[in-house]
Amino acid sequence: MPRLTLFKKIGDLEVDYESEESASIVYAALAVDKELQPDKVKRQMSVSNGKLSVHFEAVEARFLRASYSAFVDVLTLATKTIEEFGKGMEL
C-alpha cells in the first residue's frame, strides 16, 4: 500500500533585495541546492518585485528548523557576496 506523507509544519521567508537582479542572482545560486530529505521537507522559491520568497513545508518541526536554518546560512552568504561585489553581476 502506498505511504501518505502529511506535511504539517509550514514556514515562510521573504527577503526584499529592492532589485530584481539581486533577488534573481540569489535565487539562481540557491535553486541548485536541493533538499537532502525531499520526502520530509519541501521548499519552493520565487522572485517577484525584487523580493525572494521561500515557502517550506515539513513533516515535523525539527526537519523544518534544520532546513530553514541551513537555508538561511547559505542565503546569508549569497547576500553578503552581492553586498561585497556590488550590482552588475551576471547570472
Contacts in CASP RR format, 6 or more apart in sequence:
PFRMAT RR
TARGET T0000
AUTHOR 0000-0000-0000
METHOD contacts of the structure
MODEL  1
MPRLTLFKKIGDLEVDYESEESASIVYAALAVDKELQPDKVKRQMSVSNG
KLSVHFEAVEARFLRASYSAFVDVLTLATKTIEEFGKGMEL
5 39 0 8 1.000
5 40 0 8 1.000
5 59 0 8 1.000
6 59 0 8 1.000
7 42 0 8 1.000
7 57 0 8 1.000
7 58 0 8 1.000
7 59 0 8 1.000
8 58 0 8 1.000
8 59 0 8 1.000
8 60 0 8 1.000
9 56 0 8 1.000
9 57 0 8 1.000
9 58 0 8 1.000
9 59 0 8 1.000
9 60 0 8 1.000
9 61 0 8 1.000
9 63 0 8 1.000
9 64 0 8 1.000
10 55 0 8 1.000
10 56 0 8 1.000
10 57 0 8 1.000
10 58 0 8 1.000
10 64 0 8 1.000
11 55 0 8 1.000
11 56 0 8 1.000
11 57 0 8 1.000
11 64 0 8 1.000
11 68 0 8 1.000
12 53 0 8 1.000
12 54 0 8 1.000
12 55 0 8 1.000
12 56 0 8 1.000
13 53 0 8 1.000
13 54 0 8 1.000
13 56 0 8 1.000
13 68 0 8 1.000
13 71 0 8 1.000
13 72 0 8 1.000
14 51 0 8 1.000
14 52 0 8 1.000
14 53 0 8 1.000
14 54 0 8 1.000
15 23 0 8 1.000
15 26 0 8 1.000
15 51 0 8 1.000
15 52 0 8 1.000
15 75 0 8 1.000
15 79 0 8 1.000
16 50 0 8 1.000
16 51 0 8 1.000
17 23 0 8 1.000
17 26 0 8 1.000
17 50 0 8 1.000
17 51 0 8 1.000
17 52 0 8 1.000
17 79 0 8 1.000
17 82 0 8 1.000
18 50 0 8 1.000
19 50 0 8 1.000
19 87 0 8 1.000
20 47 0 8 1.000
20 49 0 8 1.000
20 50 0 8 1.000
21 87 0 8 1.000
21 88 0 8 1.000
21 89 0 8 1.000
22 50 0 8 1.000
22 82 0 8 1.000
22 87 0 8 1.000
23 47 0 8 1.000
23 50 0 8 1.000
23 51 0 8 1.000
23 52 0 8 1.000
24 47 0 8 1.000
24 91 0 8 1.000
25 78 0 8 1.000
25 82 0 8 1.000
25 89 0 8 1.000
25 91 0 8 1.000
26 52 0 8 1.000
26 75 0 8 1.000
26 78 0 8 1.000
26 79 0 8 1.000
26 82 0 8 1.000
27 45 0 8 1.000
27 46 0 8 1.000
27 47 0 8 1.000
27 52 0 8 1.000
28 91 0 8 1.000
29 74 0 8 1.000
29 78 0 8 1.000
30 45 0 8 1.000
30 71 0 8 1.000
30 74 0 8 1.000
30 75 0 8 1.000
30 78 0 8 1.000
31 45 0 8 1.000
33 74 0 8 1.000
35 41 0 8 1.000
35 42 0 8 1.000
35 43 0 8 1.000
35 67 0 8 1.000
37 63 0 8 1.000
40 58 0 8 1.000
40 59 0 8 1.000
40 60 0 8 1.000
40 63 0 8 1.000
41 56 0 8 1.000
41 57 0 8 1.000
41 58 0 8 1.000
41 59 0 8 1.000
41 63 0 8 1.000
41 64 0 8 1.000
41 67 0 8 1.000
42 56 0 8 1.000
42 57 0 8 1.000
42 58 0 8 1.000
43 54 0 8 1.000
43 55 0 8 1.000
43 56 0 8 1.000
43 67 0 8 1.000
43 71 0 8 1.000
44 54 0 8 1.000
44 55 0 8 1.000
45 52 0 8 1.000
45 53 0 8 1.000
45 54 0 8 1.000
45 55 0 8 1.000
46 52 0 8 1.000
46 53 0 8 1.000
47 53 0 8 1.000
52 75 0 8 1.000
54 71 0 8 1.000
56 64 0 8 1.000
56 67 0 8 1.000
56 68 0 8 1.000
56 71 0 8 1.000
57 64 0 8 1.000
58 64 0 8 1.000
58 67 0 8 1.000
82 89 0 8 1.000
END
